[in-house]
Amino acid sequence: MGKLLRSVAVLLGLGICSIPAFFVVVVAQILSLFRSKSHITPSGRTVLLTGGKMTKCLQLARMFYANGDRVIVAETKAYKYCGTRFSNAVDKFIIIPDIEGNGAAFCQALVDIARSEKVDLFVPVSSPKSALFEAMAKHDFPYHTKVFQFDANIIKKLDDKHQFIKQAAAFGLSVPESYVIDSKETLLSHQFTEGKKYILKKIDYDPVYRLDLRTLPHSGWKERVTGLPISPEDPWVLQEFIEGREVCTHTTTQNGAINLYICCDSSPFQVNYRMLDLPNVKMWVTSFVSQLNATGQISFDFIIKNDGTVMPIECNPRTHSAITLFHDQLSAAAAYYTVEKQEEFLPDAAAGHTYWHYHEMHRILKSTSFKEFSYLWQRICSGKEAVFKGSDPWPFFLNNHISIPYQLVSNMRSGNTWTGIDFNIGKLITPGGD
């Protein structure tokens, strides 16, 4: 009953908020009719994107559209009402099968779209679950389609938190201690280095366990870990806990050269982005990417120690939501086109940081002091809402007030649980989700 009441309460809250949101969107749409529209010269290219539920897909769609491309977005049925579907930047939205079993139907659907729509460029905006399957489909795409994705063997290695650390160490880069834990007995018998703390994480992405950042050993840790699903089939990683500043990066790389780069402060639940200039982080990323010598999108999480040492925590070989910082630099889509490095795109610091309106509203409602309230309100006033755009306003309304409620109702019918809502990636956070 508690789950049901929680879902109903959120639906009611979103319903109330939908009234002013609808008014703002309609006004924005009317005002856009009176603005002079910049002429976009068709490029003749067709670009296919996946991950339509996520803001980063919408951002890329707007970037490619502004460069004259015809944009097609593919997404699974659960997210058929995602805001990206209704963006002015999207020419066609196609529903594809869920990933089940060996993912053959999912992969074949992407290949079929590339053939029938004569796709020139495929840029997967991958979820943790789909990245490998999109890579597996890579070599079945028509010869005329450029697939902007690492090969499957690279995806597997980079997605594995332990294998990634081993790879970085092989490249001669700074890394933390890392151990594979494939049973509870292995963990219980582990000899912790005196004076050090450790973080226990699933090797496979998990939207719930990833937020549990208690360090080991701690009081009662043995009782806690006996309840965790650790097994040879579902191994975890025990990683040295590093104290310092947490940052994240996103890079678009072609044959080892960086074409687009972003660095931001980070946190376990990151929904605020502002560009940072940290040369030591850039140097680490440049070294890793050049030695990897591949083409794709790659994101890193780091801790910068007090002495300036850059320590990688994990790697995500896919698009990062920090791409929203290019909201005023739509020409950055060029980073995905040519093999030759023509320019390295960096977010314009003057463009301001990005945030998601309902995450900020939730924080304001939970604020406990005027100082905290004032800080949050100032952050809203000084930044850019990542989804909303005056000339393309409907994705904001439909993502927050149609797609999310649709998912809530579907969850209520199925009896599934959810632990939160991530408006950034346009979905409910569910145990075992993607």
N, C-alpha and C positions, 0 to 999 in steps of 0.2 A: 504493500500500500504506500510505503514511503517513496518508492521509486515513481509510482504513478502521480502522487501529489507533487513531487518535485518537477516532473515533466509538465504537469498542468500549470504549475506556478510560472515556469519559464515561458510556456506558450502564452499565458495571460500577459506577462510582462512584455514579451515581444509584440503581442497584439496591440497593447496600449502605445508602445513606442512606434508602431507602424503608422500611426495617424500623423504625427509631425514629420516622420521620415517621408511619407508619401507626399505631403505638402511640399517639402523641400525639393524632392525629386521632380515634381511637376513644375514648380517654379523654375528650376534649373533647366528643364527641358524647354520651357517657353522662352526663357532668356536666350538659350542657345540658337533659337530660330532667328534672333535679331543680330547675332554676331556674324561678322564676315568670316566665311569659311576659307581656310587655306587650301589651295589646290594641291591635290596629291596626284602625282604622275604615276600611273600603274607601272610596276616593275616587270610584270609578266611572270613573276615567281608565285608559286603556291607553297605555303608553309603549313605543315601539320603539327599541332601541339596536342599533348595529352594533359591530364590533370586539371580539367576545367574547373573543378571545385575550388582550386587554390588561387589565392590572389596573385601569386607569382605567374600563373598561366595567363591571367587577365593582363598583367603588366607586359608580358612578352607579346601577347596578341596586339596590344595597343602600339607597341614598339614596331612590330613588323608591319602593321597596317599603315602606320605613319610613313613607312618607307615604301609604300606602294604595293605591298604584297597582299595577295588573297590569303586569308587565314581560315583554316579549318581546325576545329577543336573536337577531340574525341574524349568521351568520358563514359563511365559505367552507369547503369540504370539508377542506382541509389542517389546519384547526384544530377539527375536529368533536369532539375530546376535551378542549377547553379547559375550565379549571376553572369559568369563569362558567356554563357549561351546567348544572353540577350544584349551583349555589347555591340555597339556600332562597328567595332573592329572585327567582329567574327562574321564571315560570310556563310559558314555552314557548321552545324553542330551534329555530330554523329554519335549515337549510343553504341557502345561496344560491349562484348561479354565480360563478365567478372573473371578474375583470375582463379581458375579452379584446376586442381590436378597439376598436370605439366604445363598448363597455361597455353596449350596449343590454339584454342579458339580465340583467346585474347590476342596472341601474336599474329594469327592469320588475319584477323579483322584489321589490324594496322597495315599489314602488307596489302590487303585488298583495297583499302582506302588509298594508299599510295599509288596503286596501279590505276584505279578507276578515276581518281581526281588529278592524276598526273602531278603528283607532289614533287617539288624540287628539293625541299628541305624539311626534314623531320627533326624536331627538337622535343624530345621527351621532357615533360615537366613531371618528373617521376615522384611517386610516393615511395617510401622505403620498400614496399612490397612489389611494386611494378618495375623498379629500375632494372633488375636482372632479366626479367622477361622481355623488356623492351630492347635490351642488349642482345638477347638470344635471337630476336627476330631480325636483327640488323642485317645479317647476310642474306636474308630472303627478300629484301626490298629491291625494287627495280634498279637497274644500274644507274639511271638518271637521277635517283633520289639520294641526296647527301644525308646521312644519318648522323646527327650530332650527339653521339653517345659512345662511351668507352666500350671495348669488347667485354664479353661476359666474364672472362677470366680476371680482368682488371676490376670489374664491379665486385666480384666475389671477394677479392683480396682486400679492397679498400673498405668494403662494408663490414668486414670482419675486424672488430676492434683490436684483437690481438695481432692478426696478420698485418694490419696496417702499421702498428707500432714496429713490428719486425722489419717491414719494408722501409720505413723511415730511418731506422737504425742502420740498415744496409746501405742507405744513401749517405750515411755519415752525418745524420742530423740528430739533434738533441731529442731524447725520448724519456718517458717515465718508466719505472719498473712495471712489468706486465706479466700475468700468469693466467693460463687457461684453467678454469675450474669446471670439470665435467662430472663431478659428483659431490654430494654434501660431505662425504667422508674426506674427500680431498681438501675441501675448505676447512673442515674442523681440525684436520691434522696439519694445516699449513703453519710454517714457522714464520711469524711476522718479524720483520726487521725492527730491532729495538729503536724506539723513538720515531717510527714512521706510522702514518695512517694510510688506509687504503679504501678505495671505492669499489663496490661490487656491482657489476652491470651485466645485463643480458648481452650476449654477442649479437643475437638477432634483435632488430628494433622492436621495442614494446612501448606503446604510448603511456602506459601506467607505471611500470617499474622504472622507467627512465627518470621519473621525478623523485624517486626515493634516493636521496643523496647522503644517507647516514654513513659515517665513516666507520671502518672496522680497525681494530676491535673496539666495541662499545659495550656498555653494561647490557647483558641479556642478548648479545649478538648470536650466541649459539642456539638459543631457543628460536630466535627470529629466522635463521637460515634453514632450520629444519622444515619450515613451511614453504620454502621456495622451490619452484619446479626446475631444479638443476639436474641434468642427466647428460649422458654422452650424446644423446640426440638433440639436446637443448643446452649446450654449454654456456657458461658465463665467463666473464673475465674479471680478474682481481687486479686493479690498477693502482699504482702509487698515487696517493692524494697529494696534490700540489697546491700550495697556498699562493695566492697572487691575483692578478687581474685577469678576468675571463673575457676573451674576445673570440669573435668568429670571422671567417672570411668566405668570400665566394669568388670563384675564378672561372672564366671561360678560356679554355686553352685549345690551341690547334698545333699539333705536332710539337708539343713542349713549350710553345711560346704563349705568353699571357696576352690575351686580347682585351680582357675586361677584368677588373679587380675591385673588390669591395672589402673593407675591414670595419667591423663595428664592435662595440661592447656587446657582451652576450650574457645569457642566463639560462637556466633550465627551461623556462617557459618564455621564449623571447618574442615579443610583439612590439618592440620599439627599435628603430634603426637610425643611426647617425654615423656618417663616415668619419673614420679615424685615420690619422697619418702616423703609422708606427713602422718605421723602416726595418726594425729587427724582425717583425712578423712578415713583412713583404719579402725579406731576404730568404726566410725559411720556406715560404710558399714557392718562391721562384726556383729555389734549388730543387725542391721536391718535384714540381711540375716539369721542369726541364729534364730531369733524370727519368721521370715516368715516360716522357716523350710520346704522348698520345693526344687524342682529340676528344673533348667532352667538357662537361661541367663538373666542378669539384669544389666542395665546401669543407672547411676545417673548423674544429673547435680547439682553442688553445688556452693555456694558463701561462701568463707572463710572470715569472718569479721576480722577487724583489731585486735580484741582481741583474735582471734584464734577460735571463735565459728564457727562450720560447719553448714551451713544452706542449706537444700535441696531445689532445685527449681522445679525439676520434675524428674520423673522416666520413663525409657523406657525399658519394659520387653522383650528385644531382643538383638541380637548381635550388638556390637558397632564397628565402623570402626577402632577403636584403636587396634583391634585384629591384624592389619597389623604389629604391633610392634614385633610380633612373627615370622617375616620373616626368621630369622636365628635360630629359636628354634622350628622346626617342630615337635619335640617330644611332644610339649605341647598339641597335640591332645589327649593325654592320659587323660587329664582333663575331657573328655567327656565319657570315657569308663566305669570305675568301680564305684560302689557305695561307696566303702570304700575310704576314703581320704588317698592317698598314698603320695602325694606331692602337694605343692602349687606352681604353675607356675607363675613366674614374668618375664616380659621382661628384657632381658640383656641390661643394659645401654650402653654397648660397641657396641651393634648392630646398634646404631644410630637411628635418628628420621625418620619418613616416611612423604612423601609428594606426590602430584600428579602433574606431569610435566606441563600440560596445565593450571592448576590453577596458578602455579608459573610463567609461561610465561606471562599470562594475567596480573599478578601483576607487572612484570618487565616492560611491555609495558606501564603501567599506572604510573610507578615510576616518581617522579618529581625532584629527586636529585641524585647525584652520591652516596651519603651515603646510600640512600634507595636501589638503584640499587646494590651496593656492598653487602649490607646485604642480599638481596634476592638471589644473585648469590652464596654467601657463603653458604646459606641454601641449595641450590640445590647440591653444590659440597660436602657438609658434610653429606648429608642424603641419604636415599634410596627411589627411586621412587616406590610407593606402588604396581603398577601393573607389571612393567617390571621385568623380570627375564631372565638372559642369557640362561639358559637351557630350558626356557619355554617362548619364546619371543612374540609369536603371539597374545596372549590376549591383549597386549598393543596396537598393531596396529589395531586389529579388533574392540576393544571396542571404541577407539577414532576416527577411520576413516571409520568404516563401520556401527556400531550400532548407534552411535550418529547421523551421517548423515541420516541414514534410518529413525530415529525418526523425524528429522527435515523435511524431505520430506513428511512423513506421516502427520505431523502437517500442512504443507503447503496445502496439498490436502484437509484436513478436515476443514481448516480455524480456527483451535484452536490457542489460544495464549500461549506463554511461556514467563517466566520472567528471565530465566537463564539456564545454563547448569551445572550440578553437575557431573563431571567426576568421582568422588569418588563412587557415587551410580549408575553411568552409565545411567543417564536419564536426560530429560528436566524437569525443574521445571515449573509446570503448576498449575493454580488455581484449587483447588479441587483435586489435584493429590495425589498419595499415598506416 
